Amino acid sequence: MSRKFVLLAGASFLMISTSAFAQDAADASAAAQEENIGLEEIVVTAQKREQNMQDVPVAVTALSGETLSNQRINDFADLTKAAPSLTVTQRASAADNSINIRGIGTFAFTTGVDPSVAVIVDDVALVQQAQAFSNLADVERIEVLRGPQGTLFGKNASAGAVNIVTKGPTSDFAGQVSAGYASDGEWRFNAGISGPLGDTVGYRLSGFYSNQNGYVRNLTTGQRINNDESKGLRAKLKFDLTDTLQIALSADWSKNVTRGNASTFLSVPAGSTFFGAVPVDLTGIIPSKSNFNVRLSDAPASTSKQHSLSARASLDLGFADLVSITSYQKWDYRIIEDVDGLAVSPTNSGFGVIQGGPYASKLFSQELRLVSTGDGPLSYILGGYYADTTTDRTFTRTPGASLGFFRANWSSEAGKKSLAGFAQLDYELTAATRIGVGMRAQKEKIDVLYARTLPSVVNINENDSDSAFTWKVSVQQDLAPDVMAYVSVAKGYKGQAYDISSSFSQAKALVPTRSESSNAYEFGIKSRFLDNMVQLNIAAFLTDYKDFQAQSAVLDSTTGTLSLGLNNVGKLRTKGIEWEFTAKPADWFRLDFGGAYTDAKIRSFPLADCWTNQNVEQPAQCFDTDGAGPLGRTQNLAGVTLANAPKWKYNMVGTADFPISGAMDGFASLSYLFQSKVHYDLFNNPYAVQGGYGVFNASLGFKDSSGDGYKVAFFVNDLTKERFATFIGDQAASFGNSRHVLTQFLPRGAQRYVGVKLDYNF
């Protein structure tokens, strides 16, 4: 389905909807105030204080708990359904996943690298992005903040931030339970209760359990893999100790176990053999974008466990609130991968390859904020932040005897201590004009202990430090009632890092990869009109990145040879336009249409790796840089589009409510998500390309007309069976340079299934 067709269909749908409900809109306009028809106010904390989203000079997508439920956004990766500027690259290991905003994400996978997109849960940033890929249970709202957010959210928000706010205690007793089943073998349960414990204490308890049976079949064992079993608990207490002092405590625990995640064959040229020795067994397998079968000797497996504790104290000083947030979190991750992807084991065939090991992170953080509360023209946030992070990893790669050069065995402990001071000042110049200035000064010390026994013996003990100053300036102008325009300029930063991997060396440890910086420019308009029945927000942006961190080749000027590792590869630029349109022309109908056009390109990357066999297939673009032959060839990637950065991505959702009886209402929803073509290889491999695709989802059900009580929804995922991959890899290096054996990671959403979900609120 072409982009032009879908855009025309969307425009036609919008015109038909507008015409069909024009009379409803006119009638509603006359009585909007009395009947409360129109869009609700959305409160966000994008600037670390509660504000109406329409008043904030930040491009932000806000998703309420109701929206998450209606669109079946159950896990973090599902957020891409509702946030057009957000994409996710998923691989076999969650530690290698990447969260991208406006085309910018993490293109280096070592324990020493900061993510480009910060994920914050209840005011506490997660250490590793992999922690985010879990169940989104008992969530109040999610805010996707687009563009650099470093002044308030720190150094790991150079591309943006995802702010997750979970539900808190309530003043009255309330509860919720839900259960769901899908035809692909998934069961999902959620429950929560909340209420007072006396006059000054409130509580909330919630838990979840889900079990998806697996959607990829391992034909070697007959077992279903790429499953997911998750469970978790969260408890919150809130104490109103005095009229001015409040303390909130939170504790949560979760565990996730998978048999996977395995990639399947997309394409296998005839005669392909693993390192020229082991033929590919395709019995029962038809390589294609619809292939959900594999043959593996060693089933991949991973276990993720995390828990956190936090305390938030707020003291009303009269002129401002003094807020303290103290937190501790721990994450343990263990994974085993079948790297060869074949039914051959290292011990029996001499050619199989498995790898993995434990991975753990710990974080202690302390944040203090002074948040003004007065009604004067000046409002401010002054704060300080300290974090102490430790990440341990042990990695072992075990190949068969014939592939001894693949052996690896190392362990590391990476530490980071960060200290920062930040401020956000907003001044009302006139009743219609406001100016905002944000700044952050930070200093960070990094250290590493590294011990390797294979392929060679290396021991490293080093440390380094860095400091940075980031800022943001914005100007807001009210153009009319409920219409605001803003412009902002910001300086972003991502900290220096050690290249902690199998190729780490003393020379690399002495010179860490430099920090990454960015300059961001944004213009936006936020508006509501027709008596609050229509909302249109538009943002145009341009961001330049310098010293971008990624895996690449580096030329040693002394020896004239190339080596692979984490480097500052050059410059990037992302620019584009985003829109979010919402209309509620009648109290029974709502239409959401959001999208993004993103042009994310490399401006400078002179010593990029060549993809396998590029020197033969594209000899004019692949250069013998160091005279070492094929292993020393590089290319210049200037002008190439970034990996997993679709030019077009948008979603449309139409929701309608209708009466069935006096006590029962019905509802229906139809959604469409479109994403244009992307390539998944940073080095522009033309084989690792996912074509454009569109996915329809639908739901139909009935509920208690009071708005509380029961709700039953029947749903269909991927109505038209549109197949798509969230990663495509070229295995030509292992199967013969000219044989491009392609593998793909197919997400669960790339298949049609039906299901039912039951909710009950009390």
TORROKE-287752 format. One line per field, with one value per residue (C-alpha): x, y, z. Coordinates in Angstrom, 1 decimal, decimal comma, always signed. Example, Ala and Ser with C-alpha at 12.3 -4.5 7.8 and 13.67 -1.06 7.14 Angstrom:
TORROKE-287752
X c(+12,3|+13,7)
Y c(-4,5|-1,1)
Z c(+7,8|+7,1)
***
This chain:
TORROKE-287752
X c(+0,0|+1,6|+2,2|+0,3|-2,7|-2,8|-2,3|-5,2|-7,3|-6,5|-7,3|-10,6|-11,4|-10,8|-13,0|-15,8|-15,6|-15,7|-18,7|-20,6|-20,2|-20,5|-24,0|-22,9|-20,0|-22,2|-24,7|-21,9|-20,3|-23,4|-23,6|-20,0|-19,6|-22,9|-22,4|-18,6|-18,2|-14,7|-11,2|-10,0|-7,0|-3,8|-1,4|+2,3|+5,6|+7,8|+9,5|+9,5|+6,3|+2,7|+1,6|-1,1|+0,5|-0,7|+1,3|+4,7|+7,2|+8,3|+7,3|+5,6|+3,3|+1,1|-0,6|-3,1|-3,7|-7,1|-5,3|-2,8|-5,6|-7,7|-4,8|-3,5|-0,1|+0,9|+4,7|+7,3|+7,8|+4,1|+4,6|+5,7|+2,0|+1,0|+4,2|+5,2|+8,6|+9,6|+11,1|+12,5|+15,2|+14,9|+17,5|+18,2|+19,5|+17,5|+20,8|+21,3|+17,9|+17,8|+15,2|+15,2|+13,5|+13,6|+16,0|+18,6|+19,4|+22,2|+24,5|+27,0|+26,5|+29,0|+28,4|+30,2|+27,9|+25,0|+21,7|+20,6|+17,0|+16,4|+13,6|+12,3|+9,9|+8,4|+11,2|+14,0|+16,0|+16,7|+20,4|+20,0|+17,5|+17,0|+15,2|+12,5|+11,4|+8,9|+5,2|+3,5|+1,2|-0,8|+0,4|-1,2|+0,4|+3,4|+5,1|+7,4|+9,6|+11,1|+14,5|+17,4|+16,1|+19,5|+19,0|+16,3|+16,8|+20,5|+23,2|+21,5|+18,6|+20,5|+17,8|+14,8|+13,1|+10,2|+8,7|+6,5|+4,3|+2,6|-0,6|-0,5|-2,6|-6,1|-8,2|-11,1|-11,1|-10,8|-9,7|-9,3|-8,8|-8,3|-7,8|-7,1|-6,5|-5,2|-5,4|-1,6|-1,5|-1,2|-2,8|-2,5|-3,7|-3,5|-4,9|-4,6|-6,2|-5,9|-7,3|-6,7|-5,2|-6,6|-6,7|-3,0|-1,9|-2,7|-1,7|-1,6|-0,9|-0,7|+0,6|+0,7|+1,3|+1,5|+2,5|+2,8|+3,4|+5,8|+5,2|+8,3|+8,6|+12,0|+11,6|+14,6|+12,9|+9,3|+9,4|+7,8|+10,3|+10,2|+7,8|+7,5|+6,5|+6,5|+5,3|+5,7|+4,5|+4,5|+3,6|+3,2|+2,6|+1,9|+2,1|+0,7|+2,7|+1,7|-0,1|+3,2|+5,2|+4,4|+6,5|+5,8|+7,5|+7,6|+8,9|+8,6|+9,9|+9,6|+10,9|+10,8|+11,8|+12,0|+12,9|+14,3|+14,5|+15,5|+15,7|+14,4|+15,7|+14,4|+16,5|+19,0|+20,8|+21,2|+24,3|+24,9|+27,1|+28,2|+31,9|+32,0|+31,4|+27,9|+25,0|+21,9|+19,1|+15,9|+13,7|+10,2|+11,4|+10,6|+12,7|+10,5|+9,0|+6,3|+8,8|+8,1|+10,2|+13,8|+16,1|+18,4|+20,5|+20,6|+17,4|+18,2|+17,1|+17,1|+16,1|+15,6|+15,0|+14,8|+13,7|+13,8|+13,1|+12,4|+11,4|+10,0|+9,6|+7,9|+8,0|+5,9|+8,1|+5,4|+7,2|+8,4|+8,3|+11,5|+11,5|+13,8|+13,9|+16,1|+16,3|+18,0|+17,6|+19,2|+18,9|+20,1|+20,1|+21,3|+21,3|+22,4|+22,3|+22,7|+24,8|+25,1|+21,3|+21,6|+20,9|+24,6|+26,2|+29,8|+30,6|+29,1|+29,8|+32,8|+31,1|+28,3|+28,6|+26,8|+27,5|+26,2|+26,6|+25,4|+24,8|+24,0|+23,5|+23,0|+22,1|+21,9|+20,6|+19,7|+17,9|+16,9|+14,6|+13,3|+10,1|+8,5|+4,8|+4,0|+1,8|+4,3|+5,8|+8,9|+8,7|+11,7|+13,2|+16,6|+18,1|+21,0|+21,6|+24,0|+24,2|+26,5|+26,2|+27,9|+27,5|+29,1|+29,2|+30,7|+30,8|+31,7|+31,6|+32,0|+32,5|+33,2|+36,8|+36,9|+36,1|+38,6|+39,3|+35,7|+36,5|+36,1|+36,0|+36,1|+34,5|+34,2|+33,0|+32,2|+31,4|+30,0|+29,7|+27,7|+27,2|+25,0|+23,3|+20,4|+17,9|+14,9|+13,7|+10,5|+9,5|+6,3|+7,3|+3,7|+0,3|+1,0|+4,8|+7,0|+10,7|+12,4|+16,0|+17,3|+20,9|+22,8|+26,4|+27,6|+30,8|+31,2|+33,9|+34,0|+36,2|+36,6|+38,1|+38,5|+39,9|+40,1|+41,5|+40,4|+41,4|+44,3|+45,1|+44,4|+43,9|+42,8|+42,2|+41,5|+39,4|+38,7|+36,5|+34,6|+32,5|+29,9|+27,5|+24,2|+21,4|+18,1|+16,3|+12,7|+10,2|+6,4|+3,9|+0,1|-1,3|-5,0|-7,0|-5,8|-3,2|+0,5|+3,6|+7,1|+10,7|+13,6|+17,4|+19,2|+22,6|+22,7|+25,4|+26,1|+29,0|+32,3|+32,6|+34,9|+34,7|+34,1|+33,9|+35,9|+38,3|+39,0|+42,6|+44,9|+45,3|+41,6|+41,3|+43,8|+41,7|+38,0|+35,6|+34,9|+31,5|+28,9|+27,2|+24,2|+22,6|+18,8|+16,4|+12,6|+9,5|+6,1|+2,4|+0,0|-3,7|-7,2|-10,3|-14,0|-14,8|-12,1|-13,3|-10,2|-6,5|-3,7|+0,0|+2,8|+6,6|+9,4|+12,9|+16,5|+19,3|+23,0|+25,1|+28,9|+31,3|+28,5|+29,4|+29,1|+30,9|+33,3|+36,8|+39,5|+42,8|+45,9|+48,1|+51,2|+50,8|+48,5|+46,2|+42,5|+40,7|+37,1|+35,5|+33,6|+34,6|+33,4|+32,4|+31,5|+28,4|+24,6|+21,6|+18,0|+15,3|+11,6|+8,1|+5,6|+1,9|-0,7|-4,4|-7,2|-10,9|-14,0|-16,8|-19,4|-19,4|-19,5|-16,7|-13,0|-10,4|-6,6|-4,1|-0,4|+2,6|+6,2|+8,3|+12,0|+15,1|+17,9|+21,2|+24,9|+26,8|+30,3|+31,5|+34,7|+36,0|+32,9|+33,1|+32,2|+29,4|+30,4|+31,3|+30,8|+34,3|+33,0|+29,4|+30,1|+33,9|+33,6|+32,3|+34,6|+38,2|+41,3|+42,3|+45,3|+46,6|+45,5|+43,1|+39,4|+39,7|+41,0|+38,4|+36,2|+33,6|+32,4|+28,8|+28,2|+24,7|+23,3|+20,1|+20,5|+19,5|+15,9|+14,9|+11,8|+11,0|+7,3|+5,5|+2,0|-1,0|-4,8|-7,3|-11,0|-13,1|-16,9|-19,3|-22,9|-25,8|-27,0|-29,4|-30,0|-27,1|-24,8|-22,9|-21,0|-17,7|-15,6|-12,1|-10,2|-6,5|-3,9|-0,1|+2,1|+5,9|+7,9|+11,0|+14,0|+17,4|+18,7|+22,4|+24,3|+26,7|+24,0|+23,9|+21,2|+20,2|+19,1|+16,1|+12,5|+10,0|+7,2|+4,2|+0,8|-1,0|-4,7|-6,0|-9,6|-11,6|-15,3|-17,0|-19,5|-19,2|-21,1|-22,7|-21,7|-18,0|-17,0|-17,8|-17,2|-15,7|-15,4|-13,3|-12,8|-9,8|-8,0|-4,3|-2,9|-6,2|-4,5|-1,6|+1,1|+4,5|+7,4|+10,7|+12,1|+15,6|+17,2|+20,8|+23,2|+25,1|+27,3|+30,5|+29,7|+28,1|+30,5|+31,0|+28,9|+26,0|+23,9|+22,0|+19,5|+17,9|+15,0|+13,6|+9,8|+7,9|+4,8|+2,7|+3,7|+1,0|-2,8|-4,4|-7,7|-8,5|-10,7|-10,0|-12,2|-11,8|-13,7|-13,3|-14,7)
Y c(+0,0|+3,3|+6,2|+8,5|+6,3|+6,1|+9,9|+10,4|+7,9|+9,6|+13,0|+11,6|+10,0|+13,3|+15,2|+12,7|+12,7|+16,5|+16,7|+13,9|+15,5|+19,2|+19,5|+17,7|+20,1|+23,1|+21,9|+20,9|+24,3|+26,0|+23,8|+22,7|+24,4|+23,0|+19,5|+19,3|+18,2|+18,6|+17,5|+17,1|+19,1|+17,1|+17,7|+16,8|+17,1|+17,7|+20,6|+18,8|+20,7|+20,0|+22,1|+22,0|+20,3|+23,2|+25,7|+23,9|+25,0|+21,3|+18,9|+16,2|+13,3|+12,5|+9,2|+8,7|+5,4|+5,1|+5,6|+2,9|+0,5|+1,4|+1,0|-2,1|-0,6|-3,3|-3,2|-0,5|-1,5|-0,9|+2,8|+3,1|+2,6|+6,0|+8,1|+8,6|+10,1|+7,0|+3,9|+0,8|-1,5|-5,0|-7,7|-11,1|-9,4|-6,7|-5,1|-4,4|-2,9|+0,8|+3,4|+6,2|+9,6|+11,6|+9,0|+9,3|+6,4|+4,3|+2,8|+1,3|-1,6|-1,6|-1,3|+2,0|+3,9|+6,1|+5,8|+8,7|+8,5|+8,6|+6,5|+7,9|+6,1|+8,2|+10,8|+8,2|+7,5|+3,9|+2,9|+0,7|+1,0|-2,7|-2,2|-0,3|-3,3|-4,6|-4,6|-1,2|-1,9|+0,5|+3,6|+7,0|+8,5|+8,4|+11,5|+11,2|+14,3|+14,9|+16,5|+17,1|+17,3|+17,4|+20,6|+18,9|+15,2|+14,8|+13,6|+10,5|+12,5|+13,9|+12,7|+12,9|+11,2|+8,9|+9,9|+7,2|+8,2|+5,3|+5,6|+6,8|+6,5|+7,8|+9,6|+7,1|+3,4|+2,2|-0,8|-2,3|-5,8|-6,9|-10,2|-10,9|-13,7|-13,8|-16,5|-16,8|-18,2|-15,1|-14,7|-11,3|-10,2|-6,9|-5,7|-2,8|-1,3|+2,1|+4,1|+5,8|+4,3|+6,8|+10,6|+11,1|+8,0|+6,6|+3,4|+1,7|-1,9|-3,3|-6,4|-8,0|-11,4|-12,2|-15,3|-15,4|-18,9|-18,1|-17,3|-18,8|-22,6|-24,3|-27,3|-29,1|-29,5|-28,7|-26,0|-22,6|-19,8|-16,0|-16,3|-13,9|-14,6|-11,5|-10,7|-7,8|-6,0|-2,3|-0,8|+2,9|+4,8|+8,5|+10,3|+13,8|+14,4|+18,0|+20,6|+21,4|+18,1|+15,1|+11,9|+9,2|+5,8|+3,4|-0,1|-2,4|-5,7|-7,4|-10,5|-11,4|-14,8|-15,6|-18,5|-16,2|-13,9|-15,7|-14,3|-16,3|-16,6|-13,9|-15,0|-17,9|-18,1|-21,6|-23,4|-21,3|-23,0|-21,9|-21,1|-23,3|-26,4|-26,7|-26,5|-24,6|-27,1|-25,6|-28,6|-27,3|-23,7|-21,3|-18,2|-15,2|-12,3|-14,7|-17,2|-18,0|-21,2|-21,9|-24,8|-24,2|-26,6|-24,4|-22,5|-18,9|-17,8|-14,7|-13,7|-10,1|-9,1|-5,6|-3,9|-0,4|+1,7|+5,4|+8,1|+11,5|+14,3|+17,6|+20,6|+23,7|+26,7|+29,2|+30,7|+27,4|+23,6|+21,9|+18,4|+15,5|+12,3|+9,4|+6,2|+2,8|+0,4|-2,9|-4,8|-8,4|-9,8|-13,2|-14,3|-17,2|-16,8|-19,3|-17,1|-19,4|-19,7|-23,3|-26,8|-27,3|-27,3|-26,3|-29,7|-32,0|-30,2|-28,1|-25,2|-24,0|-20,7|-19,8|-16,7|-14,8|-14,3|-12,2|-8,5|-6,3|-2,6|-0,7|+2,9|+5,2|+8,7|+11,8|+14,8|+18,1|+20,7|+24,1|+24,7|+28,1|+28,3|+32,0|+33,8|+36,4|+36,8|+34,7|+31,0|+28,8|+25,4|+25,1|+21,7|+19,4|+15,8|+13,1|+9,5|+6,6|+3,8|+0,4|-2,0|-5,5|-7,8|-11,2|-12,4|-15,8|-16,8|-20,6|-21,7|-25,2|-26,4|-25,3|-21,7|-21,2|-17,6|-16,7|-17,5|-14,7|-14,6|-11,4|-9,6|-5,9|-3,5|+0,0|+2,8|+6,3|+9,1|+12,2|+15,5|+18,2|+21,5|+22,7|+25,6|+26,5|+30,1|+31,3|+35,0|+36,5|+39,6|+40,5|+38,7|+37,1|+36,7|+34,4|+33,6|+30,5|+29,8|+26,4|+25,4|+22,5|+22,2|+18,6|+16,7|+13,0|+10,5|+7,1|+4,1|+0,6|-2,7|-5,2|-8,7|-10,8|-14,3|-15,0|-14,4|-12,8|-11,8|-8,2|-6,5|-2,8|-0,5|+3,1|+6,2|+9,6|+12,6|+15,1|+18,2|+19,9|+22,9|+22,6|+25,1|+25,9|+29,2|+29,4|+32,2|+31,7|+34,0|+33,6|+34,4|+34,0|+32,4|+28,8|+29,3|+29,5|+29,6|+28,9|+28,8|+27,2|+26,7|+24,1|+22,6|+18,8|+16,5|+12,8|+11,7|+10,1|+6,4|+3,4|+0,8|-2,2|-5,1|-8,1|-5,8|-3,5|-2,6|-0,5|+1,9|+2,5|+2,8|+5,6|+7,6|+7,2|+8,0|+11,7|+13,1|+13,8|+17,3|+18,6|+22,0|+21,8|+24,3|+24,0|+26,0|+24,9|+25,9|+24,5|+25,2|+24,4|+25,8|+25,2|+25,4|+22,9|+20,3|+20,3|+20,3|+20,8|+20,8|+21,2|+21,2|+21,8|+20,8|+20,7|+19,2|+18,9|+16,2|+16,4|+13,6|+11,1|+7,8|+4,6|+1,4|+1,8|+1,3|+3,7|+4,3|+4,3|+7,1|+5,4|+1,9|+2,7|-0,1|-0,2|-1,6|-1,9|-0,3|+2,6|+5,9|+9,5|+8,9|+12,4|+14,5|+13,9|+16,1|+15,3|+17,7|+17,4|+18,2|+16,6|+17,0|+15,8|+16,4|+15,4|+16,1|+15,4|+16,9|+15,0|+13,5|+10,0|+10,3|+11,0|+11,1|+11,1|+11,6|+12,1|+11,8|+12,8|+13,5|+12,9|+13,5|+12,0|+11,9|+11,4|+14,6|+13,2|+9,6|+9,1|+5,8|+3,7|-0,1|-1,5|-4,1|-7,6|-7,9|-4,2|-4,0|-6,3|-5,1|-1,4|-1,0|+2,8|+3,3|+0,9|+2,0|+0,1|+2,6|+0,9|-1,4|-4,5|-5,7|-6,5|-6,4|-2,8|-1,3|+1,6|+3,9|+7,5|+7,6|+11,3|+11,9|+8,5|+8,2|+6,9|+3,3|+2,8|+6,4|+6,2|+9,4|+9,0|+7,5|+8,2|+6,7|+7,3|+6,2|+6,6|+5,8|+5,8|+5,1|+4,2|+3,3|-0,3|-0,1|+2,2|+0,7|-0,5|+1,4|-0,1|+1,1|+0,5|+1,5|+1,3|+2,3|+2,4|+2,7|+3,4|+3,5|+4,1|+2,2|+1,9|+0,2|-1,4|-1,3|+1,9|+1,1|+1,4|-2,3|-2,4|-5,9|-5,0|-3,0|-3,2|-1,9|+0,5|-1,1|-0,4|-2,2|-2,1|-3,0|-3,0|-3,5|-3,8|-4,1|-3,0|-1,3|+0,0|+3,3|+4,9|+4,9|+2,7|-0,9|-3,5|-3,2|-6,1|-5,6|-7,9|-7,1|-8,0|-7,3|-6,9|-7,3|-7,6|-9,9|-7,3|-8,8|-6,5|-6,9|-4,7|-5,7|-7,3|-8,6|-9,7|-12,8|-12,9|-12,9|-16,3|-17,8|-16,7|-13,1|-13,2|-15,1|-12,6|-14,8|-12,4|-12,9|-10,9|-10,3|-10,5|-8,9|-10,5|-7,7|-8,8|-11,5|-11,6|-12,7|-12,1|-11,8|-10,5|-8,2|-7,8|-4,8|-4,1|-0,9|-0,5)
Z c(+0,0|-1,1|+1,1|-1,3|-1,2|+2,6|+2,9|+0,5|+2,5|+5,7|+4,3|+2,8|+6,2|+7,9|+5,4|+5,6|+9,4|+9,5|+7,1|+8,8|+12,2|+11,1|+12,5|+15,7|+16,0|+15,6|+18,1|+20,5|+20,1|+21,4|+24,4|+25,0|+28,4|+29,8|+28,6|+29,0|+25,4|+24,1|+24,8|+28,3|+29,7|+29,6|+32,5|+32,0|+33,9|+30,9|+32,8|+36,2|+37,4|+36,6|+33,6|+30,9|+27,9|+25,6|+27,7|+27,6|+24,9|+24,3|+21,6|+23,7|+23,0|+26,1|+26,4|+29,3|+31,0|+29,1|+25,8|+26,6|+27,4|+24,4|+22,0|+23,8|+24,6|+27,0|+26,6|+26,0|+22,3|+21,8|+22,3|+18,7|+17,8|+19,3|+19,1|+15,5|+16,2|+18,3|+16,8|+18,4|+17,1|+18,7|+18,6|+20,2|+23,3|+25,1|+26,0|+22,2|+21,7|+20,8|+21,5|+18,8|+18,7|+15,5|+14,0|+16,7|+19,0|+20,3|+17,6|+20,0|+22,3|+25,2|+28,9|+29,0|+26,6|+27,7|+25,8|+23,6|+24,9|+28,6|+30,2|+33,5|+35,8|+38,6|+38,5|+38,4|+35,3|+34,3|+34,0|+30,9|+28,1|+28,3|+31,6|+29,8|+27,7|+30,2|+31,1|+31,3|+34,2|+36,4|+34,4|+34,9|+31,7|+29,5|+28,0|+25,0|+24,9|+21,5|+21,0|+23,5|+27,1|+28,9|+31,0|+33,2|+32,5|+32,2|+29,9|+28,6|+27,1|+24,1|+21,6|+23,9|+26,9|+27,7|+31,1|+32,7|+35,6|+37,5|+39,4|+43,0|+46,2|+46,1|+48,8|+48,3|+48,1|+44,5|+42,6|+39,2|+37,8|+34,2|+32,3|+28,7|+26,3|+22,7|+20,2|+19,9|+23,5|+25,6|+29,0|+30,8|+34,3|+36,1|+39,4|+41,7|+44,8|+46,4|+49,2|+52,6|+55,8|+58,2|+57,7|+56,7|+54,9|+51,5|+49,8|+46,4|+45,6|+42,1|+40,3|+36,9|+35,3|+31,6|+29,7|+25,9|+24,7|+21,9|+18,3|+16,6|+16,2|+16,7|+14,4|+15,9|+19,3|+18,4|+21,1|+20,8|+21,4|+21,4|+24,3|+27,2|+30,8|+33,0|+36,5|+38,9|+42,0|+43,1|+46,4|+47,3|+50,5|+50,9|+54,2|+54,8|+58,0|+58,3|+56,2|+54,5|+54,5|+52,4|+52,0|+49,4|+49,4|+46,5|+45,9|+42,9|+41,7|+38,3|+36,5|+32,8|+31,4|+27,6|+25,4|+22,7|+21,1|+17,9|+14,4|+11,4|+7,8|+5,4|+2,5|+1,9|-1,5|-2,8|-1,7|+1,4|+4,0|+7,4|+7,0|+3,9|+6,0|+7,4|+4,9|+6,0|+6,9|+5,6|+6,1|+7,0|+6,5|+3,7|+4,0|+3,6|+5,5|+6,7|+8,1|+11,8|+11,9|+12,8|+13,4|+16,4|+18,4|+21,5|+22,3|+23,2|+26,7|+28,9|+32,4|+33,5|+37,2|+38,6|+41,7|+42,9|+46,0|+46,1|+48,6|+47,6|+50,2|+49,5|+51,9|+51,3|+52,2|+51,2|+48,3|+46,9|+47,3|+48,4|+46,8|+47,6|+45,5|+46,8|+44,8|+44,5|+41,7|+40,7|+37,4|+36,7|+33,2|+32,0|+28,3|+26,2|+22,4|+19,6|+17,3|+14,3|+14,0|+12,9|+14,2|+15,0|+18,4|+19,3|+20,9|+18,2|+15,0|+15,7|+14,1|+16,3|+18,3|+21,5|+23,6|+26,6|+30,4|+33,3|+33,2|+36,2|+37,0|+40,2|+40,8|+43,8|+43,0|+45,0|+43,5|+45,2|+43,7|+44,7|+42,7|+42,9|+43,7|+43,6|+41,1|+40,0|+36,5|+37,5|+38,1|+38,6|+39,3|+41,0|+41,6|+42,2|+41,2|+42,2|+40,8|+41,5|+38,9|+38,6|+35,7|+35,7|+32,8|+32,1|+28,5|+27,1|+23,4|+22,9|+19,3|+18,0|+17,6|+13,9|+14,9|+17,6|+16,5|+17,8|+21,4|+23,9|+27,7|+29,7|+32,6|+33,4|+36,1|+34,8|+37,2|+36,8|+39,4|+38,2|+39,9|+38,4|+39,2|+37,0|+36,8|+34,7|+34,8|+33,1|+33,0|+31,8|+29,8|+29,1|+29,4|+26,0|+25,9|+28,0|+27,9|+29,4|+30,2|+31,3|+32,1|+33,6|+34,7|+35,3|+36,1|+35,7|+36,6|+34,8|+35,7|+34,4|+35,7|+32,8|+32,7|+29,6|+29,1|+25,5|+22,8|+24,6|+28,2|+29,0|+32,4|+32,6|+35,5|+34,4|+35,1|+33,6|+34,1|+32,0|+32,6|+30,4|+30,4|+28,5|+28,1|+26,5|+25,6|+24,6|+23,7|+23,8|+22,2|+22,6|+19,1|+20,2|+23,0|+23,2|+20,4|+21,3|+19,3|+20,6|+19,4|+21,2|+20,9|+23,0|+23,5|+24,2|+25,5|+25,9|+28,1|+27,2|+27,3|+27,4|+24,6|+26,9|+24,5|+23,3|+21,5|+24,5|+25,0|+27,2|+24,3|+24,1|+27,9|+27,9|+25,5|+26,1|+23,3|+23,5|+24,5|+21,9|+21,6|+19,7|+18,8|+18,5|+17,0|+17,2|+16,2|+17,3|+17,4|+20,0|+19,5|+20,4|+18,7|+18,0|+21,7|+22,7|+20,3|+18,0|+18,9|+16,5|+17,6|+15,0|+15,6|+13,1|+14,2|+13,1|+15,3|+14,5|+16,3|+16,5|+17,6|+17,3|+19,1|+17,1|+16,3|+13,3|+12,0|+13,2|+11,3|+13,5|+12,1|+13,6|+12,2|+9,3|+10,2|+11,0|+14,1|+15,1|+18,1|+19,6|+18,0|+17,4|+13,8|+12,7|+12,3|+11,9|+11,2|+11,8|+10,6|+10,0|+11,0|+13,4|+13,9|+16,3|+15,4|+17,7|+17,1|+19,2|+17,2|+19,2|+22,6|+21,0|+18,5|+18,6|+15,9|+16,4|+13,6|+14,4|+12,2|+11,5|+8,5|+9,6|+7,4|+9,6|+7,7|+8,3|+7,4|+8,1|+8,6|+6,6|+7,9|+8,1|+7,7|+4,3|+4,4|+3,4|-0,3|-1,0|-2,5|-5,2|-5,6|-5,1|-5,7|-6,3|-2,7|-0,8|-0,4|+0,6|+3,4|+4,9|+2,1|+4,1|+1,5|+2,1|+5,9|+5,7|+3,4|+4,4|+2,9|+3,3|+4,6|+4,2|+2,9|+3,9|+5,9|+9,5|+10,3|+11,5|+10,7|+8,5|+6,6|+7,1|+10,1|+11,2|+13,0|+12,8|+15,4|+15,2|+18,3|+18,6|+21,5|+21,0|+23,3|+23,6|+26,5|+29,4|+31,5|+28,6|+26,0|+23,0|+21,6|+18,5|+17,4|+14,2|+14,0|+11,2|+11,6|+8,6|+8,4|+5,3|+4,2|+6,5|+6,5|+9,6|+9,0|+10,1|+7,2|+4,5|+3,5|+0,8|+1,7|+5,3|+4,2|+5,5|+3,0|+4,0|+5,6|+7,2|+10,0|+10,8|+14,3|+15,5|+18,6|+19,4|+22,8|+25,5|+28,9|+31,8|+30,7|+34,0|+32,9|+35,8|+36,4|+33,7|+30,2|+27,6|+24,5|+21,5|+19,4|+16,2|+15,7|+12,2|+10,3|+6,9|+8,0|+7,2|+7,8|+9,0|+10,9|+13,6|+12,5|+9,5|+9,5|+6,7|+7,7|+4,5|+6,5|+8,0|+4,9|+2,1|+1,1|-2,0|-0,3|+1,5|+4,0|+5,6|+9,0|+10,5|+13,9|+13,6|+16,5|+17,8|+16,3|+12,8|+12,8|+13,0|+16,2|+18,0|+21,6|+24,4|+27,4|+30,5|+32,9|+36,1|+38,1|+41,6)
***
